Amino acid sequence: MTVLKDILYKVSLISTTGDMEVEIKNIVFDSRKVEEGSLFVAIPGTQVDGHEFIPKAIENGAKVIVCQELPEEKSTSVTWVQVKSAAQALGIMASNFYDNPSHQIKVVAVTGTNGKTTTVTLLHQLFTAMGYSTGLLSTVENKIKEEVIPATHTTPDAISVQALLRKMVDAGCTHCFMEASSHAIVQERIAGLKLIGAVFTNISHDHLDYHQTFDEYIKAKKKLFDELPKDAFALINGDDKRGAVMLQNCKAAGQFFALKSPADFKAKILSNTLEGLELDINGRQVWFRLIGAFNAYNILGVLGTAVLLGEDEEDVMQVLSGIRGAKGRFDRISIGGVTAIVDYAHTPDALENVLKTINGVRTGGEQLITVIGCGGNRDKTKRPIMAKLAVQESDKAILTSDNPRFEEPEAILEDMQAGVGPSDFRKMLTIVDRKEAIKTACMLSQAGDIILIAGKGHEDYQEIKGIKHHFDDAEVVSEFLNQLTKK
């Protein structure tokens, strides 16, 4: 039996009224999920305020209401708990409710603009290959050992995080590697977690629609490191100019990985081709299946994390050299002499990394054709930047739809085109329909050419007016390249 007073352990309380020994059947923050015996947490949100749904929660059978602001008239049929931060309280209470699973498993959180998914996926694959039972929380998928649980957010809500960790512990998992998005950090979705370490990959232009300013975005990432305990580790990309900022006020032991700067985990790129990377790491030459300088950083982040978790460096490099990485991250498809690359690059920095990687391995005779879109109802300021990059770094760029959501695709494309200079117009096409855009790229290609399809990566849907339609970039480009090969 789980009683309220136990669930409230370590929660910052303002006041309580009612029975503190009441049994709690479950914790919810959506009044529609309330049932008899529920504890309902009223969280102020950006679009709706949970306080407005307190009457509905009580009507549906809630026995406890946790909130920041008490109503003027309080029902006597429930216990009232007033807290400083309802979002933070939710995470701590969820951890207590599920018997603090993060104290029974080694949890490492990875944050940064780019590289989170690849890093946690590589860590999951690495530790699984090394014989550990491992959990994964990522944008692409959540995993308990090899059991796949579909992911809906980069970081699940606080209750789901704790519930998944509980299942991992019960299944015998020893490690969990999770992405920590800036939204999740600010919204306290990881409150209540005990982390053994955190990794910072990099930071660049993204999510300003939510954070408003770049400084606020940086603060969101930094919050993860500010809250690390003394016995944790903080592994930082030393080549990112804001990396050292993450360690200010951080109680955890800080270490660095880098390609250019002095670091605890240092590498030099010896060769970089469409087949893979050869790196010199601390005097050892190792070949990896991953491609591009950005993946050299991901490899170093994974290596550093594994060593800081107590693994042997040489053993780690040997196993890591055979791992492929995350779905939708520089996925190569070769059909009829044409190489298509599907990548999740949806920020200016990520797109630039992928384009530079491709251009760095080109022999010079082939075309690079880029298909690129930008998401609707998201940061508009990056749209012209991404279009400019795509057109400048490609022989031909096709601007198209990504997930328009509730915006008109034509309006998004207008924002993108604003970044393209008159001298580059001849290299640009605008095709609203994403399938037609990919088809056109295939028809423009010849043997030896490279097609980059950027923005969606692992996503197998296109979101239009609130409806998700099946759409997989890899499937679509494969279909058209196969059709052209048969002709």
N, C-alpha and C positions, 0 to 999 in steps of 0.2 A: 504493500500500500504506500502510495506517495502522498504526503500531506503538504499543505501549503507552506508551513514554516520551514520545511527542509528545502523546498524549491526556491525560497527567497534568500537562501544563504549567499552572501556577498553582493546582493542587490542594494544599490543606494536608495534607501527608503526615505520618504518624507513623513508619511503617516499611514496607519492601518486602522481599520474599523471592522470588527466582526470576528468570526471564528477562524483562528489561525491553524486549527487542527483539521480543517475540512479536507477531505480526500479529493485529489485532482485526477480526473480520468485522462485528460489531454490538455494541451496548450494550443490555442489558436489566435490568430490576429485577423481572421476573416470571419465576420459574424455569420456568414452563410454556412460555415463549417462547425458552428457551435452545436453541441449536443448536451444532454443532461450530464452535469458534473464537469463541464469544461471550465478552464481558466481563460478568459478573454483579455487580450492585451490591446489597448486602444493606442495605435501609433499615428502620430501626425505625419501625413505624407505630402508629397509635392502636388498631388492631384486631389486626393480625398483625405479627410481627417477621421481616423478611427473612432474618435470621441463621439462622432455623430451617430455611430452604430451601436453605442452602448445599450440603448433601450431594446434594440432588436436582439442583441446577444443575451440579455436577461430573459427576454420573451422565449428564446430558443433553449433556455436551460442552463445558462452560465451560472456557476456558483461563486466565482471570484472575478472581479473586474480590476485590472491593473491599468492605471492611467496617469497622465501627468497633471491633468486638470480635473478636479472633482466637480461633478454637477451640483447645482444649487440644491436640488432635491435628490437625496440618495435613497434608493430602495433598501429596505431593511432585510430583504430576502437574500442578499448576497454579501460577501465580504469585499471591502474596498481597500485597495492598496495604491497609495499615491507614490510615484517614483520620480526621480530627477530626469531620467531618460527612459522612455518606454521601449525604444529600439534596443538600447543596451541591455535593459532588464530582460527583454525577450531572449537574447542570446544566452545570458547567464542562467535564466530559469530553465531554458531548454537543455542546457548542459547538465544542470542538476537533475532535471526530470529523467534524462537518459543515463544517469549515474556517471557523469563526467568522462565520457569515452576518450577524450583527447589526452587524459592523464594515463591512459592504458595503451596508447599507440603513438608512435613518433610521427608528428604532423609537421610538414614543411610547407610554407606558403610562398608562392612566387608571384611577384607583382612587377609591373612595368607596362609600357605602351605596347611593345611588340615582344614576341618570344615566349610569352607565358605558356601557351598551349604546347608548343614544341618542347619546352623545358620540362613541364610536368609529365608529358607523355613519354619522353625519353627516360625520365627518372623511373616511371612506372615500369617501362619495358626493361630497363637495366636491372632494377632490383628483382623483378620477376625472373629474369634470366639468371640472376645470381642465387636463386633458390628461396627468395623471401615471398611471403604472402603479402600482397600489396594492394592498397586502395588508390583510387584516382578520382579527383573532382576537377573537371575541365569544361571548356566551352563545347568541345566536340562530344564528349560522353563522360558519364560517371561509371566507375568500375569497382566492383568488389571482387578481388582476384581477377578472374576472366569473365565474370558475369557483368554484362553491359546494362546500365540503367540510363535511358535517354536524358540528355541535359537540356534544360530550357533557358538557363542563365549561365553566364561565366562563373558566378558564385551563387549557389542556391540560397534560399532564405535561411534564417538562423535555425529554425526548427528542423528543416530538411537536412542541413549540415550535420546537426547533432544526431539526427535519426540515422543518417547514412554512416556516420562514424560508429554509432552503436552496432550497426549491422556488420561493419568491418571488423570490429573487435570481437564480436560473437563468432564471426567466420574465421578467426585466427589470424587476421592481418596484423603485421608488426609495424608497417609504415603506411602513411597516406601522403600523397603529393597533391596539392590543390592550388588552383589559380585564385588570386585575390585581386579582384577588379577594384578600381577606384570607387565605383558606385557602392560595392559591397563593404568596403572599409568605412566609408562615410556613413552608410546606412546601418552600421553596426551588425552586419550579417555574420561577422566572425567573432563577435563579442562572446566571451565565455570559453574560447578555445585556448588551450595551452599549446603553444608552438615550440618545437625544439629548434626551429630555425626559419629564416626568411631570406628570399633571394630577390635582388633588384636587377632587372635586365637592362632597362633603359627608360628614358622618358622623352616624348616628343608630342607634337600637336595632336590632340584628340580630346573628345568628350567636353569641349567647351560649351556645348549646348546645355550641359548639366552643371559643370563647375563654374561657368561664366568666365573665369580668368585662368591663365596658365599657373599663376601662383597658387590658386586654390587647388588646382589639379596636382601640383607638386606636394602641397600639404596633405592631400588625401593619401598619396603614396607613402609619405613620410610617417603618417600616423601608425602604419603597420609596424614600423621599426621603433617608434617611440614607445610602443606598448610591449615590446619583447621583454621577457624576463632575463635576469642576469646569466642564467645557465644556458641560454639559447645562443645560436650563432646568427650573424648577419653577413651574408655574402653579397658583395656589391660589384657592379660593373665599373671598374676603375677608369675606363675610357670615356664614360659618360660624364660630362662636366658637372652634372648635378648629383652624381653618385655619392660624393663625400657628404652632401647635405643630409642624406638619409641617415647617416651615423651621428649627426648632432643630436644630443639628448638621448641617444640610444644606449641602454644599459648592457646590451648583449655584446659579445666579442665580435669585432668587425674584421672581415678579411676581404680581399679583392681578387677579381679575375680581370685579365686584360690582354689585348694584342699589342698595344702601343705603349702603355704606361708600366712602371714597375708594379709588380703584383705578386700575390701568393701563388696564384695559378696563372701562368703566363704561356702563351703560344705564339708561334710564327707560322703564317701560311706559306707552305712550300709550293703547292700547286692547287689550282681551283678549276675544275672542269665540270661538264654536265654529268659526269659519272660520279664525282665525289670530291672530297677535300683531302689533301695531305698536309698534316700539321706537325710542327716540331714543338713538343710539349716537354718542357724541362729536360731538353736534350734527347728525348725519344721521338723518333719519327713514326707517326701513326696515320693510317689511311681510314677515312670515314665515308660512309655512303651519303651523308648530307652534303649539300651544295651551298656555296656562298659564304662571304665573310660574316654575315649576320648569324649563320649557323655555327661558325667557329666560336662566336660568343656563347651561343646556346650550349655547345659541347663543353666549353670551359665552366659554365655555370653548373652543368650536370656533374662534371668531374669534381668540382670543388665541393658541391653538396654531398656527394657520395663519400669523399675523403673525410669531410667534417662529421659525417655520420659514422665514421670508424672503419670504412672500407679501404682496402689496399689499392693505392693509385695505379699500379701496373695491371692488376686484375680488372679494375674498372675500365681502363683504356682498351684492354683486349676485348671485353664484352661489348663495350660501347661502339667499337669499330664495325660491328656487324649489324647494328640497329638502324632501321630506316626512318623513323620519325613519325610525326602526326599526319593524319589524313588532311588533305587540302592545304598542305604547306609545301610548296614547290613540288607538287605531284607532276611527274613526267609521263606523257603518253606519246608514244612514237608509232605512227601509222603512215605507210606509204612514203616514208622519207621525211615527213613533216613531224617536228617535235612540238607538242602542245604542253604548256605548263599551266596548271591550275593552282592559284595561290589566293590565300585569304587577305592579301594586302588591301587594307581598307583605310589606311592612314597615309599621309604624305611620306612619312619616314619609311614605312614598310614597303610602299610602292617603289620609292627610290632605291631601297636596298635590293629589291628583286630585279629592277631594271638594270642597275649597275652590275649585278651578278651575271645576268644574261649577257650584257654587253662586254663584260670582262672575259667571257669564254667564247665569244663569237670569233670566227676566222676572218670575217669581213665580207664574204661573198653572199651570205644569206640575208634575207629580210627578217626584221622583227616586227610583227604585227600585234598590237596590244588592244585588247577589248577591256574597257573599264567603265564602271558606273559608280555612283555614290548613293548612299542610302537616304531615303526620305525621312523627314521629322528627326533629323540628327544635325550635328554641327555643320552649318552651311559654309563657314569660312574656309573649310578645307577643300571644297569642291573645285574652285578655280585653280588651286595649287596642284591638285591631283591631275586635272586635265592637262595643265601646262607640262607637268613632268612626263605624262604619258606620251604627249605629242613630241616633245623635244627629244626624248630618249628612244623613240621608235621610228621605224621607217614609215609606218602607217599606224594611226590610232583610231579606233572606232569607239565613240562615246555612246553609251547605252544605259538601260535601266539596271539598277541593282535590286534593292527592296524599296520600291517607292513608298510603301506604307500608305499614308493618307495624303501624300502630296501628289500633284500631277507630275508625271515623268518629264513632260516637256519643260516644266519650270525648273526642275533639277538640272536638266541638260543645258538650259540657258545659263544657270549659275556656273556650270562647268566651263562652257564655251567662253565665258568672260575672261578666263585666265589664258586663253590661247591668243598669241600675237598674230597679226595679219600675215606675217611671213611664213607662219606654220599652218595656215588654213589649208593649203594644198595637201598636207599630210593627214588631214582629219576628216572623218566621216561621222555623221550623227544618225544613228538608227535606234529608235525608241524600243523596239521589240528585241529583247536580249537574245532570243533564239535566232532571229534573223541576223543579228549582229555577229554571232558566232559563225553562222553559216557563211556570211560574207567574208569573214576572216579566212575561213577554210578555202573558199573559192579563189581568194586573192593569193593564196600560198602556193608555193612550188616545193619540190623536193629539196631538203636542206634548210628550209625556212623554219622559224620559230614563232609560235603563236602563244602569247601570254594572255590568259583570261584571269583578271584580277578582281578581288572584292568579295567573293562569296566562299571560295575554298571548299570547306567541308559541308557547307549548308546545302541541303537537298530540296530547298523550297524557294519560292519567290513570294514575298508578302505584298499583296495589293488590296487596298481598301479593307484591311482587317482579315483578309482570307489568305491562307497559305496554300499556294499551288505548287505541286511537285515540280522541281526544276533542279537538275544536277549538271553543273558545268562540264564535269568529266564525261557524263553520259552523252550530253549533247554534242560536244566536240568529237567524241569517238564515233558517234553515229554519222556525222557529216564527213569526217575523214575516211571512214570505211566506204561510204557511198562514192566518194570521189575516186578512191583506189580501184573500185570495181569497174569504173567507166573506161 
